[in-house]
Amino acid sequence: MKKNTSNFEEKKADKSSKRLPVKNPNRIDQPFDLEAVAEAAGPEYVRHMNRDGLALVPYEAVRKNIPGFYLPEDKCVWMRAGVINFRLCDYDYDCCNCPFDKAMISAMGEKIAPNQEERKSYWSRHVKEKYRITARPCIHFLSGRIASPEECPVNYRCDHCTVHELMDKETQIRTSERTADKNISGFQLVEDYYYHFGHSWIHIEDDRHIRVGIDDFTSKVLGTADTINLPPKGVVLRQGEIGCVLNRDDKKAPILSPVSGTVYAVNSKVLKQPAVAHDDPYHDGWLFILVPANIESDLEGLYSGKECFQWMEKESQNLHELLGPGYKDMAATGGEPIDDILGHFPEISWDRLVRTLFRTAEKR
């Protein structure tokens, strides 16, 4: 019996000697101090780990079995920095909105936090890999001015497009003060703004700054967002690529950037109170400011003047088709569109609506 006990102790000691140092944060399958991680990050972030300080399953296996996460690059910035062993980002790398990021900075200080350049690269890579553009329609087709082509053949380089040239659309750069709204099919438009077919707008502040926001159509259709994920300052956006993400009830609506440029500022009021973007989308509820890359060319792919009114009427018809004959009949009698359409019509598929009207979707 004594011999058996001795053998057991020797095997236990030998097993312990093969274990890696207790606080190695570099890999998910390495040992760690469970209590210390739970205290700093919260117990919900270590639910995939056991009491011995080893992950129950390797990180890659965990990632593949979490609904909604299909990326190899979805690790939290704090995990990437080696501060914590395991956490997946659930804020689309919008660290400004993330309570976990704020708590970690408060607890550990700015010096240990991942720097701004890292955060920008994570955000840019993440949105490109998680979301996709479902359609690239010709802007003149969307406004109902032409029957074809339905899809843009030149990737919105409208200044190189023969169809665009034939439409003889005049593009002018102009600045303006706050102007009156115009009601089109029950949706408000500001006359001197430019509009993107993905339902975002721009206002030219001066030669170097472009203000960006969502339109009234977006506000009325999606209702008030729980959070709005905005790109970090310094991120370079491209026209027609994902510019921000609206979140409501664990559902996401990626919104396309109307122009190309570098993010100069974000609206802190909207980060704290997303309802501002719903209540006043054209003024106090703006989202971010860009330093434009090539505004003259980008303006060719936006709506302005009479064409934006024709486009909004066409989009209103598309919405009625999605909602069904009852809503379409109500609109035909002159009824105004209700606020928070999705909230009143829960039977409508969020994914279908976002894919049809905003031309985006999450990758599956």
Secondary structure, 3 states (H helix, E strand, C coil): CHHHHHHHHHHHHHHHHHCCCCCCCCCCCCCCCHHHHHHHHCHHHHCCECCCCCECCCHHHHHHCCCCCCCCCCECHHHHCCCCCCCECCCCCCCCCCHHHHHHHHHHCCCCCCCHHHHHHHHHHHHHHHEEECCCECHHHHCCCCCCCCECCCCCCHHHCHHHHHHCCCCCCCCCCCCCEEEECCEEEECCCEEECCCEEEEECCCCCEEEEECHHHHHHHCCCCEEECCCCCCEECCCCEEEEEEECCEEEEEECCCCEEEEEECHHHHHCCHHHHHCCCCCCCCEEEEECCHHHHHCCCECCHHHHHHHHHHHHHHHHHHCHHHHHHHHCCCCCCCCHHHHCCCCCHHHHHHHHHCEEECC
